[in-house]
């Protein structure tokens, strides 16, 4: 429903995947290996969708005996694929509206100072 609302009510806006929820999803699925989690995070940062798919598919193949682990990895893969275009939403917003972004950042800084 959020994508429909964005399209209908806020045309020209960008969905931005929350870093907290991205990190949470990575940890839930790949918490068993800091190395694999780091590898996938680097692939995400490079915007290498094919590399992310391959890395997660390899982990699913290695976990063929552990249904829960495979399920968590498959859930992460689906989450990343469904939200791939939203991962760099902040960068897109900054690029398209730099003046608006600076104003938003200034507003956040002012709010923090008044706490």
C-alpha positions in Angstrom: 0.0 0.0 0.0 2.9 2.4 0.6 4.0 2.3 -3.0 0.5 3.1 -4.2 0.3 6.0 -1.7 3.6 7.3 -2.8 2.6 7.1 -6.5 -0.9 8.6 -5.9 -0.3 11.2 -3.2 3.4 12.1 -3.6 4.4 11.9 -7.2 8.1 12.5 -7.8 9.0 11.3 -4.3 11.4 8.4 -3.5 11.0 5.5 -1.2 14.0 5.2 1.1 14.7 1.8 2.7 15.4 2.4 6.4 19.0 1.5 7.2 17.9 0.1 10.6 15.5 -2.4 9.0 18.0 -3.3 6.3 20.6 -4.0 9.0 18.0 -6.0 11.0 17.1 -8.1 8.0 20.8 -8.8 7.3 21.5 -9.8 10.9 18.4 -12.0 11.2 19.3 -14.0 8.0 23.1 -13.9 8.1 23.8 -13.5 11.8 25.6 -16.8 11.8 28.5 -15.4 9.7 29.9 -11.9 10.1 32.0 -12.5 7.0 29.1 -13.4 4.7 27.0 -10.5 6.2 29.9 -8.1 5.4 30.2 -9.5 1.9 26.5 -9.0 1.2 26.6 -5.5 2.6 29.5 -4.6 0.3 27.6 -5.9 -2.7 24.6 -3.9 -1.7 26.7 -0.8 -1.4 28.1 -1.4 -4.9 24.5 -1.9 -6.2 25.5 -5.3 -7.4 22.1 -7.1 -7.5 23.5 -10.1 -9.4 26.3 -10.5 -6.8 23.8 -10.3 -3.9 21.6 -12.9 -5.6 24.6 -15.2 -6.1 25.9 -14.8 -2.6 22.5 -15.5 -1.1 21.9 -18.5 -3.4 25.2 -19.9 -2.4 24.3 -19.6 1.3 21.0 -21.2 0.7 22.7 -24.1 -1.1 25.2 -24.5 1.8 22.3 -24.6 4.3 20.4 -27.4 2.5 20.1 -29.3 5.8 18.8 -26.4 7.8 15.3 -25.4 6.8 15.1 -22.5 9.1 18.3 -21.0 7.9 17.3 -21.4 4.3 13.9 -19.8 5.1 15.6 -16.8 6.7 18.0 -16.3 3.7 15.1 -16.7 1.2 13.1 -14.1 3.2 16.1 -11.7 3.1 16.5 -12.3 -0.7 12.8 -11.5 -1.2 13.1 -8.4 1.0 16.1 -7.1 -0.9 14.6 -7.8 -4.4 11.3 -6.2 -3.4 13.0 -3.1 -2.1 16.1 -2.9 -4.3 15.2 0.4 -5.9 14.5 1.9 -2.4 18.0 1.1 -1.1 19.5 4.3 -2.6 16.4 6.4 -2.2 18.2 8.9 0.0 20.9 9.4 -2.7 18.3 9.9 -5.4 16.5 12.4 -3.2 19.7 14.3 -2.5 20.6 14.4 -6.2 17.2 15.6 -7.4 16.5 18.1 -4.6 19.7 19.2 -3.0 18.2 22.4 -1.7 15.4 20.5 0.0 17.8 18.0 1.5 20.0 20.8 3.0 16.9 22.4 4.6 15.8 19.0 6.0 19.3 18.4 7.5 19.4 21.9 9.0 15.9 21.3 10.6 17.1 18.0 12.1 20.2 19.7 13.6 18.1 22.5 15.1 15.7 19.9 16.7 18.7 18.1 18.3 20.1 21.3 19.8 16.8 22.0 21.5 16.6 18.7 23.3 
